[in-house]
Amino acid sequence: MLALRLARGGQPVVQLRRLLVAAASAGTGFLLLCTLGYAMGHPDASTGSLLRLAWCVVPLAATVHLAVAVARTDPATKPRPGLSAVGLGPARLTLIAAISTAVACTLGSLLALLFFLHLRGDLSGLPFDGAARGLLAADRPLPLAAALTLLAVVPLAASAASAAVLRPRAAKAGESQEPAAPAAPVPAPTGLPWGVALLAVGLAVETYASRAHDTAGFPMPGGLGGSPSGVLAGWTVTALGLALAGPGLTYQCGRALQAVRPGAARLLAGRVLQEEARRIGRPLGVVCAVASGAYAGITLWSGRHPGLGPLSTLGAVLVVGCTVATFLTAAIEAKQARSDTTAALLRLGAPAGLLRSAAGLRAVGLLAVFGPLTWAVAELAALPLAP
């Protein structure tokens, strides 16, 4: 009940982020239900049903990633003075964050179920009644237990991930309310070497698999035929490498901005990037991975001109939209984290133009590093898929 009251009393921007989570959950839940509909309509094609279910893992992961990012920025779950006295310590706040995430995702799953039943023709009185009866096996009874099990996947995964991510952070924040001592330089993230190694391994696997003589491939969505399983596995490793290397690259970008006698704007921009490397680096790496995958997909489609299909389009929109929304949410979280520092600089007389210049330098620096990297990875990843 407390989680519902906190969710209802949030600011419009907070409510908008929760609605984005609900919308992403609705889209992913609908894809899972469509997989169930395909399995009902094709009882002998169990392999095809499993492959469709496997393709749902990508939008599911993107939805969970967005839900965790939104939970991290939810002001209702931030430790504040006086909350521990009324029983809202770090553990309780973590539980509230998990419940709020589960509520938003459950709302989306219910909307997905209603839309699925509407397109099957089980619910009437609205436009497009039974518009997809053949696609969703409307002539067969819907196994309610299987549908509810599939719809429970997103709320359970999102709430569990939110609890796992926020619990250490909440406990650390709740240990003491005393002002922190001035920091030493922020240590560099340790994942850059591993990220670069995974990136190289993924590209090597893609290249090797593309030259294999075995013509059997893992079916692609939207009628795109097949692609060698090794190519898809290599792209997955490449995406993991980009996500793991993102914080380290962001930190090194901040260090580069401070090189060679920096002025006040470059020094401030570099220090902020180093402070925020762990917070925005991984979502930025995921954005690069999705962008390179989209480029590879366009290369694959360019010579075949297939019909992508509504479900494949929905999956692509979900992945891209959730990835961009997650990065923007992480950027908002970073801005909230440095609000005290910004206010202190303004009180000390720092001009607002200096802060704007530092923000512009951060954007230019990140674009200069991640832009060419994304293009290079996309070109290398697309070579094995070129027609």
C-alpha positions in Angstrom: 0.0 0.0 0.0 2.8 2.4 0.8 4.5 1.7 -2.5 1.2 2.5 -4.3 0.9 5.8 -2.4 4.5 6.8 -3.2 3.9 5.9 -6.8 0.7 7.9 -7.0 2.4 11.0 -5.4 5.3 11.1 -7.8 6.1 14.1 -10.0 4.9 14.1 -13.7 8.3 13.2 -15.0 8.6 10.3 -12.6 5.1 9.1 -13.6 6.2 9.3 -17.3 9.2 7.1 -16.7 6.9 4.6 -14.9 4.5 4.7 -17.9 7.5 4.0 -20.2 8.3 0.9 -18.1 4.6 -0.2 -18.3 4.6 0.3 -22.1 7.8 -1.7 -22.6 6.4 -4.4 -20.4 3.2 -4.4 -22.4 5.1 -4.8 -25.7 7.3 -7.6 -24.4 4.3 -9.4 -22.8 2.4 -9.2 -26.1 5.4 -10.7 -28.0 5.4 -13.6 -25.5 1.7 -14.1 -25.9 2.1 -14.1 -29.7 4.7 -16.8 -29.3 2.1 -18.8 -27.3 -0.5 -18.2 -30.1 2.0 -19.5 -32.7 2.6 -22.6 -30.6 -1.2 -23.2 -30.3 -1.7 -22.8 -34.0 1.3 -25.0 -34.9 1.4 -27.8 -32.4 3.8 -29.8 -34.6 6.3 -27.0 -35.0 7.9 -27.1 -31.5 11.3 -26.0 -32.8 9.8 -22.9 -34.4 8.0 -22.0 -31.2 11.1 -22.3 -29.1 13.0 -20.1 -31.6 10.4 -17.4 -31.4 10.5 -17.6 -27.6 14.3 -17.3 -27.8 14.0 -14.1 -29.9 11.9 -12.6 -27.1 14.9 -12.7 -24.8 16.4 -9.6 -26.4 13.3 -7.3 -25.8 12.9 -8.9 -22.4 16.5 -7.9 -21.4 16.0 -4.4 -22.8 12.8 -4.0 -20.8 14.4 -5.2 -17.6 17.4 -2.9 -18.2 15.0 0.1 -18.5 13.0 -0.9 -15.4 16.2 -1.0 -13.3 17.3 2.4 -14.6 13.9 3.9 -13.7 14.0 2.3 -10.3 17.4 3.8 -9.6 16.1 7.3 -10.4 12.8 7.0 -8.5 12.9 9.7 -5.7 10.5 7.6 -3.6 13.3 5.0 -3.0 16.0 7.5 -2.1 17.3 7.4 1.5 16.4 10.6 3.3 16.9 11.9 6.8 14.1 10.7 9.2 12.9 7.8 7.1 14.8 5.2 9.2 13.0 6.5 12.3 9.6 5.5 10.8 10.8 2.1 9.7 11.9 3.0 6.1 15.5 1.9 6.2 17.6 0.7 3.2 16.0 -2.8 3.2 12.5 -1.4 3.2 13.3 1.2 0.5 14.7 -1.6 -1.7 11.5 -3.6 -1.2 9.4 -0.5 -2.1 11.5 -0.1 -5.3 10.9 -3.7 -6.2 7.2 -3.5 -5.6 6.9 -0.3 -7.6 8.7 -1.9 -10.5 6.5 -5.0 -10.2 3.3 -2.8 -10.2 4.3 -0.9 -13.3 5.3 -4.1 -15.2 2.2 -5.9 -14.1 0.1 -3.1 -15.4 1.8 -3.4 -18.8 1.3 -7.2 -18.8 -2.4 -6.8 -18.1 -2.7 -4.4 -21.0 -0.8 -6.9 -23.2 -3.3 -9.6 -22.2 -6.3 -7.4 -23.0 -4.9 -6.4 -26.4 -4.1 -10.0 -27.2 -7.6 -11.2 -26.3 -9.0 -8.3 -28.3 -7.1 -9.2 -31.4 -8.1 -12.9 -31.0 -11.7 -11.8 -30.9 -12.3 -13.0 -27.3 -13.2 -9.4 -26.3 -15.6 -7.4 -28.5 -16.8 -3.8 -28.6 -13.6 -2.1 -29.8 -12.1 -1.5 -33.2 -10.1 -4.3 -34.8 -12.1 -7.0 -33.1 -10.5 -10.3 -34.1 -8.1 -8.7 -36.6 -5.5 -11.4 -35.9 -7.7 -14.5 -35.4 -5.6 -16.6 -37.7 -2.2 -15.4 -36.4 -3.2 -15.9 -32.7 -5.0 -19.3 -33.1 -8.4 -17.9 -32.1 -10.0 -21.3 -33.0 -8.3 -22.9 -30.1 -9.0 -22.4 -26.4 -6.4 -20.2 -24.7 -4.4 -22.0 -21.9 -4.8 -19.4 -19.2 -2.1 -20.9 -16.9 0.5 -20.7 -19.7 -0.5 -17.1 -20.6 -0.3 -16.0 -17.0 3.1 -17.7 -16.6 4.5 -15.9 -19.6 3.1 -12.6 -18.5 4.6 -13.0 -15.0 8.1 -13.3 -16.5 8.6 -9.5 -17.0 7.4 -8.3 -13.6 9.3 -11.0 -11.7 12.6 -10.4 -13.7 12.3 -6.6 -13.4 11.5 -6.5 -9.7 14.2 -9.1 -8.9 16.8 -7.2 -10.9 15.8 -3.9 -9.3 16.1 -5.3 -5.8 19.5 -6.8 -6.6 20.9 -3.6 -8.0 19.4 -1.2 -5.4 20.1 -3.2 -2.3 23.9 -2.6 -2.0 23.4 1.0 -3.0 20.7 1.6 -0.5 22.6 0.0 2.3 25.7 2.0 1.5 23.7 5.2 1.4 22.0 4.5 4.7 25.1 3.7 6.7 25.7 7.3 7.5 24.1 10.7 6.9 27.3 12.6 7.7 28.8 14.8 4.9 31.4 12.9 2.9 35.0 13.9 2.9 36.5 15.4 -0.2 37.3 12.6 -2.7 40.6 11.6 -4.0 40.7 11.1 -7.8 38.1 8.6 -8.7 39.7 5.2 -9.6 39.3 4.0 -13.1 36.8 1.2 -13.8 38.4 -2.2 -14.2 36.3 -3.6 -17.0 38.0 -2.0 -20.0 40.6 -4.7 -20.8 37.9 -7.4 -20.5 35.6 -5.4 -22.6 38.2 -5.0 -25.4 39.0 -8.7 -25.2 35.3 -9.7 -25.5 34.9 -7.3 -28.4 37.9 -8.8 -30.2 36.7 -12.4 -29.5 33.1 -11.6 -30.7 34.3 -10.1 -34.0 36.7 -13.0 -34.6 33.9 -15.5 -34.0 31.6 -13.7 -36.4 34.3 -13.7 -39.1 35.1 -17.4 -38.6 31.5 -18.4 -38.5 30.7 -16.5 -41.7 33.3 -18.5 -43.6 31.9 -21.9 -42.4 30.7 -24.2 -45.1 27.7 -25.3 -43.1 24.6 -23.7 -44.6 22.3 -24.4 -41.7 21.5 -21.2 -39.9 19.6 -19.8 -37.0 16.3 -18.5 -38.4 16.0 -14.7 -38.3 12.7 -12.9 -37.5 10.6 -11.3 -40.1 11.2 -13.8 -42.9 14.9 -13.0 -43.2 15.9 -16.6 -43.7 18.8 -18.0 -41.7 22.0 -16.7 -40.4 24.9 -18.8 -39.1 24.5 -19.4 -35.3 28.2 -18.5 -34.8 27.6 -15.1 -36.3 24.8 -14.4 -33.9 26.8 -15.7 -31.0 29.7 -13.5 -32.0 27.5 -10.4 -32.1 26.2 -11.3 -28.6 29.8 -11.4 -27.3 30.6 -8.2 -29.1 27.6 -6.5 -27.5 28.7 -7.7 -24.0 32.2 -6.4 -24.7 30.9 -2.9 -25.6 28.7 -2.8 -22.5 31.6 -3.9 -20.3 34.1 -1.5 -21.9 31.7 1.5 -21.7 32.6 2.7 -18.2 36.3 2.5 -18.9 36.1 4.3 -22.2 34.0 7.1 -20.5 36.6 7.4 -17.8 39.5 7.6 -20.3 37.5 10.2 -22.3 37.3 12.3 -19.1 41.1 11.9 -18.6 41.7 13.0 -22.2 39.6 16.2 -21.7 41.9 17.1 -18.8 45.2 16.6 -20.8 47.6 19.3 -21.9 47.0 22.3 -19.6 43.2 22.2 -19.3 41.2 25.3 -18.6 38.4 25.4 -16.1 35.8 24.1 -18.5 37.8 21.2 -19.7 38.9 20.3 -16.1 35.3 20.4 -14.9 34.1 18.4 -17.9 36.8 15.7 -17.4 36.3 15.4 -13.7 32.5 15.0 -14.1 33.0 12.3 -16.8 35.3 10.4 -14.5 32.8 10.6 -11.7 29.9 9.5 -13.9 31.8 6.8 -15.8 30.2 3.9 -14.0 26.8 5.4 -14.1 26.5 6.3 -17.8 29.2 4.2 -19.3 27.4 0.9 -19.4 24.1 2.3 -20.9 26.2 4.1 -23.5 28.0 0.9 -24.4 24.6 -0.8 -24.8 23.5 2.0 -27.1 26.6 1.4 -29.2 25.9 -2.3 -29.3 22.3 -1.8 -30.4 23.4 0.8 -33.0 25.9 -1.6 -34.5 23.4 -4.4 -34.5 20.9 -2.2 -36.3 23.5 -1.3 -38.9 24.3 -5.0 -39.4 20.5 -5.8 -39.8 20.1 -3.1 -42.4 23.0 -4.6 -44.3 21.4 -8.0 -44.1 18.1 -6.7 -45.4 19.4 -4.4 -48.1 19.9 -7.2 -50.7 16.7 -9.2 -49.8 14.0 -6.6 -49.3 11.8 -8.9 -47.1 8.7 -7.9 -45.3 9.8 -7.3 -41.7 6.4 -8.1 -40.2 4.6 -6.4 -37.4 6.0 -8.6 -34.6 9.6 -8.1 -35.7 9.0 -4.4 -36.0 7.5 -4.3 -32.5 10.6 -6.2 -31.2 13.0 -3.8 -32.9 11.1 -0.7 -31.6 11.1 -2.1 -28.1 14.9 -2.8 -28.1 15.8 0.6 -29.6 13.3 2.5 -27.5 14.2 0.9 -24.2 18.0 1.3 -24.9 17.7 5.0 -25.7 15.3 5.6 -22.7 17.7 3.7 -20.4 20.6 5.9 -21.4 18.5 9.1 -21.0 17.4 7.9 -17.6 21.0 7.2 -16.6 21.9 10.7 -17.7 19.1 12.1 -15.5 20.4 10.1 -12.6 23.8 11.5 -13.1 22.5 15.1 -13.2 20.6 14.4 -10.0 23.7 13.0 -8.4 25.8 16.1 -9.1 23.0 18.6 -8.3 24.7 19.5 -4.9 28.0 20.1 -6.7 26.4 22.3 -9.3 24.6 24.3 -6.6 27.8 24.8 -4.7 29.6 26.0 -7.8 26.9 28.6 -8.5 27.0 29.8 -4.9 30.8 30.2 -5.2 30.2 32.5 -8.2 30.9 30.1 -11.1 29.2 31.5 -14.3 26.4 29.5 -15.8 28.2 29.7 -19.1 31.0 27.7 -17.6 28.6 24.9 -16.7 27.1 24.9 -20.2 30.5 24.8 -21.8 31.5 21.8 -19.6 28.3 20.0 -20.6 29.0 20.7 -24.3 32.6 19.4 -23.9 31.3 16.2 -22.3 28.9 15.6 -25.1 31.5 16.3 -27.8 34.1 14.1 -26.0 31.8 11.1 -25.7 30.7 11.5 -29.3 34.3 11.7 -30.5 35.1 8.4 -28.7 31.9 6.3 -29.1 30.9 7.5 -32.5 33.9 6.1 -34.5 33.9 3.1 -32.2 30.3 2.3 -33.0 30.9 2.8 -36.8 33.9 0.6 -36.8 32.2 -2.2 -34.9 29.1 -1.9 -37.1 31.2 -2.2 -40.3 33.2 -5.2 -39.0 30.0 -6.9 -37.7 28.2 -6.3 -41.0 30.9 -7.8 -43.2 29.9 -11.4 -42.5 26.3 -10.6 -43.2 26.8 -8.6 -46.4 24.9 -10.2 -49.3 
